[in-house]
Amino acid sequence: MLSRTLTHTTSARAGSIRRMRRRTTAATSGRIFCSTNGCPSFLELDPASGVATCQICGFTRRVG
């Protein structure tokens, strides 16, 4: 049986690896990762205004 510390460390590391994988995938595909407090989505870019928006949390970011 695992101790609480080891269990917590293992689950925290797994979460960290998932976040790193999402960010790496976003960087290589040219998509912008939202990255606000645990939001797991990508920003959608409006080329006319140069503003990227997250459809889940509403975060906006000026690109360019």
SVG drawing of the C-alpha trace seen along z (x, -y; Angstrom):
<svg xmlns="http://www.w3.org/2000/svg" viewBox="-17 -44 24 46">
<polyline fill="none" stroke="black" stroke-width="0.4" points="0.0,0.0 1.3,-3.5 1.7,-6.2 -0.3,-9.4 2.8,-11.3 3.8,-8.9 0.3,-8.8 0.0,-12.6 3.5,-12.9 2.5,-10.4 -0.8,-12.1 0.8,-15.5 3.5,-14.3 1.0,-12.8 -0.9,-16.1 2.3,-17.9 3.1,-15.6 -0.3,-16.0 0.0,-19.8 3.4,-19.7 2.2,-17.4 -0.7,-19.7 1.6,-22.8 4.1,-20.9 1.4,-19.8 0.1,-23.3 3.5,-24.8 4.2,-22.3 0.8,-22.6 0.8,-26.5 -2.3,-26.6 -2.4,-28.8 -3.0,-27.0 -5.4,-28.8 -3.4,-28.0 -5.7,-29.9 -6.3,-28.1 -6.6,-24.5 -8.6,-25.4 -7.8,-22.5 -8.6,-24.2 -7.0,-26.2 -7.7,-29.8 -9.6,-30.5 -7.9,-33.3 -9.9,-36.0 -7.5,-37.1 -9.3,-40.4 -9.0,-41.8 -5.9,-39.8 -7.7,-38.7 -7.6,-35.0 -10.6,-33.9 -11.2,-30.8 -14.6,-29.3 -14.8,-27.7 -13.6,-30.3 -13.8,-33.5 -10.2,-34.4 -9.0,-36.8 -5.5,-37.6 -4.2,-40.0 -1.9,-38.2 0.5,-39.9"/>
</svg>
